[in-house]
Amino acid sequence: MSQKEIAFMGRIIASLSHEIKNVLATIKESAGLMEDILNLLPEKGIPHQARLGNAAVNIKKQVDRGVDVVMGLNRFAHSMDEPRAEIDLNAMVAQMAFLMHRFAHKSGMTLNAIPYSEPIRMVTDPFGLEMLLAASLDVCLNRTPERSDVTIRSCVLEGRPAVWIGPGQTEPPETIPPEAACHEDLLALQGELAHLQARICDVGSNGSCGLIIQF
């Protein structure tokens, strides 16, 4: 897919997600109005009053959830705007945890994002980086037992921006072992790694997940 095609797809997704957000805002406003009217009525003023009030509250909760999903979709769409852009790696890690949450949940796992203590600014291909991180997360999720926690963490390793994907609250290594190599399932991504000026090292142990993506 060419950059022109990617940018077009992102533009359309961003536009549609904005329209969906407007629809959700109208639904939430209407649910709020219904809840206000019900609260003004005397107790048991109409049949099923309590159930209607609970329905209005649940609608608002689901609308808030829908807005979060749409905002995530909108951020994803804008990652396709430019082939090169400055990003904050902390925000990218949080975005990937959001985008990949359902895939982890389907396998009975929890995916958490942990930001670095300071912003990590870098210039990269945002859409290409999202694809690389998604593929890396897929590998790690496939290697992790069900009902486990997986963490994606932004960090600085050997003075360079990096992303650590590993089990639970495991800390990233301070250095990359000399013998660390790219996981066999990620060898097909060598073109993307070269494009992003990155390398992936498998530093897991005893069959557990442990990937470092260093830029």
NORDA-V462671 format. One record per run of one state. SS is the DSSP state (a for helix, b for strand, c for the rest). FROM is the first residue (numbers start at 0). LEN is the number of residues. If there is no record, write none. Layout:
{{SS	FROM	LEN} {SS	FROM	LEN}}
This chain:
{{c	0	2} {a	2	38} {c	40	8} {a	48	30} {c	78	6} {b	84	4} {a	88	11} {c	99	1} {a	100	6} {c	106	3} {b	109	5} {c	114	6} {b	120	4} {c	124	1} {a	125	18} {c	143	5} {b	148	9} {c	157	2} {b	159	8} {c	167	13} {b	180	1} {c	181	2} {a	183	12} {c	195	3} {b	198	4} {c	202	7} {b	209	5} {c	214	1}}
